[in-house]
Amino acid sequence: MDLDHDVISVRRQCDLLGVNRASLYYKPLGESDENLRLMRLIDEQFTRTPFFGSRRIEAWLRETKHLIVNRKRISRLMEAMGLEAVYPKPKLSHPGEGHKIYPYLLRDVKVERVNQVWSTDITYIRMRQGFCYVVAVMDWHSRFVLSWALSVTMELDFCVEALSSALRRARPEIFNSDQGSQFTSEKFTGELKERSIAISMDGRGRCFDNIFIERLWRSLKYEEVYLKDYETVTEARAGIARWFQFYNQERFHQSLQYRTPAAIYTERT
């Protein structure tokens, strides 16, 4: 017997499942196997030495891996991965045309309470036959990850998705990001201005202005991503979700007197 059912649009299905639509159409062949291998090597070295630009990466590949790789190729791959060395900074993180840049507000500021400062950033996540990106929003005082989202592209929507999710929880006094086009867009900054949140942006070429979230990415990669070999976006999403749950609820931090981010965040809110 045939039954008639209302058709649910793909957009609505993704909204109900909390899935970024782009991940449904993911094709893992955007880069050759050789380039994917190079990207894995670059990502691991950059995680160890985030001050390495394309010249140092080129030298490292030559001296330690015995690989001769054109620097322009390295630069292109680093841009695709969203890697931002201290100098020079890849074009991928430059603001879009007409986007407003805000000053860095956190120099010499003592962060001493939750929801005083939040920050955000994007990182590259490798998979066996491709890659994706994760964005997170973190509370600086507690190191608590308020929200995160995963996408197979560097487009704006998944960043706004993560921001909106965090803002449903609370509202910070200051919100810090780098000068990437996702974060300088009117759609993103408009969410902050609408709530009278002060907007802060890292100085150009100063990745350590956002040091806490840089440490978050290092921990995520060494404790989760590099130990796994995700086959699909779905596997990556599930593994990263488990790790963020562990990070917030179970991972003790020396800087927090061996307490968890969740314990600090919920105690003060």
Secondary structure by P-SEA (a helix, b strand, c coil): cbbbbccccaaaaaaaacccccccccccccccaaaaaaaaaaaaaaaacccccaaaaaaaaaccccccccaaaaaaaaaaacccccccccccccccccbbbbccccccccccccccccccbbbbbbcccccbbbbbbbccccccccccccccccccaaaaaaaaaaaaaccccbbbbccccccccaaaaaaaaaabbbbbbccccccccaaaaaaaaaaaaaacccccccccaaaaaaaaaaaaaaaaccbbbcccccccaaaaaaaac
